[in-house]
Amino acid sequence: MAEKWFTVGKLVNTHGIRGEVKIWPQTDFPDVRFAPGSKLTLFEEGKNGRLDVEVVSSRSQKNVYVLKLKGYDNINDVEKYKGWILKVSEQDLIDLDEDEYYYHEIIGCVVITDAGEELGTVTEILSPGANDVWVVKGKGANGRPKEILIPVIDDVLVDVDVDSKKITVHLIEGLI
């Protein structure tokens, strides 16, 4: 089975002349992912380039993290990696608390109401503000594709079973 990789950031630019790089974080755990000693893999977007790296130091600066990577001590060493994506493998994922899930665990789950009606499959997760919203695509009464937005709140979620890829929801008034 092929190894699964998950994006944690993007190398957007260099920083200074001593080989530091600016990373646009794409993780809920930047303090863990970019901590000294963390091992990450750089992937060249759209190509086969791949490079294992280790973080020596990091600091948050505005909306990015500035990282020093082991063995890269000069701007010329890191310049060529602009635009590359930082990823971690599936076995390096952090264990989450109960009732917390990774996006990849939720996307693809079938959504069923507590009355037994199948609504469709989660295809996307939006983060508009106070809570996430799961985009569920299914078929409407007329057979046409239908999209339902399910807020991720306690009043709506009844059960999330990522192992069987099944989510049970309670439809509150006005939701559909």
N, C-alpha and C positions, 0 to 999 in steps of 0.2 A: 504494500500500500504506500502511495506517495505521501511524503511528509507535508503537513499543512502548515502554512506560514501566515502570521497575522501582523498587519502593519501597526507600528507604534510611533512612527514619525517620518518626516521627510527632511533630507539634508538640503536646505534651501540656499546656503551661502557659506563662505569662509568668514572667519572673524580674526582680524589681525594677521600678523605674519608668522606666528609660531605654531601654525597647524590646527588652530581651533576651528570648529565648525558650528554653524547655527542650524538647529533642528526645530522644525515646526512639529510640535507634539500632536499625535493622533491616538492618544491613550488616556484612560482614566487614572493611570498609575505612573505619571512621569517621574515622581520621586523614586520609584522602584526601578523603572526601566532605564533611567539615565544616571543611576547611582554609580559611584566609583566601583569598579570590579564587574559591572554588568557586561554580559556578553550578548552582542547583537549581530545581526547579519545585514549587510548592505546589499540591495538588489538594484541592478540597473533597470530602470523602467523601460519595458518593451523590448528588452534584450536579455541575453543570457548571463550578463555579468553578475558576479556574486563575490562578496568579500566578508569574512568574519572579522569583527572588531571587538575591542574591549575598551570600556570607558575608564579613563584615568581620573578625570574630574569633570564636574558639571556645575552649572549655575543657571538660575532662571533670570532672563533679561527681557523685560516687556512681555511679548507674546511667544517668545522662543526660548529654547535652552541652548546654552553655549557649552559644547562638549570638547574635551581634549581626549583624543583617541590614542591608545598605546601604539608607539612606533611611528606616529605621524607628527613630526616636529617642525614642519615647514609648510608655508602656504602652498608651495608647489606640489607637496605630497597629497594634499586634499582637494585642490582645485578641480581635478578631473572627476570628483565624485558629486559635484553639484547636481541636484535633481534626483539622486538615488534615493531609494526608499529603505528605511530601517524596519526590520521585521524580527519577530521572535517565533520560534517553532511552537507547535502545540504543547509539547511537554514542558515548555517554559512558562505557560500561562499560570497566572496566580489563582489560587483557590478562592472562590468568592463565598460570601456569607450566604446563609439560607435565604431563599427568595430573591437572590441576585443572579443575573444571567448575562452571559456574553451575547452580543448581537448575533453571532453565527449560530448560537444555540436556538434562538427564537425564530430567525428567518427560516422559512420552510415548514414551520409547524402549522398543523391544521387547527382552525379555530371552530369550536362547537359551542352553542349556547347551552345553558343549564337545562333547557327544554329539549335538547337533543338535535337541534337544527344545525347543519353544517353551514358556516358562513363563507369559508374559503381558506386561503393560505396566506400567512404573513410573508410579504414580499419586501418590506422596507420598514425601517424604524426612523421616525422623525423625533427631533429633540427641540421643540419650539419654546420651551420655558420650564414651567413648574414640574411637568412630568413628560415622559416619553409618550409617543403615540405610535401604535402599530398599524401599518397599512395592510389591510386584508383584502385580497382580490379573490372574488368568487363569481358566481353566475347569478344574475337577477332573475326575477319571475318570468321575464320574457326570453330568457336564455342568453341575453347579452352580458358582457363582462360588467361586473359591478365592483366598486371600491368602497370599503367601509373603513373608517378611522376609529380605532379602539384606543381610548385613553388608558394608560397603564396606572390605574388607581385601584385601591382596595375594594371600592364599591362595585367595580366591574369584573376584576379578575377573581375567578373562583378557584381554579387549579391550573398550574403550569407544570407539565410533565415533559421535560426536554428529552428524556430517554425514549419515550414513545412518540415524540414530536406532536403532542396534542395539548391544546390550551382550551380550557373551559371558561366561558365568560357569562356574566349575568347582564342582560341588556337593560339598562336603565332607561326611563322614559326620555324620548327625544334623541337617543343615540343613533338610530337608523332613520 
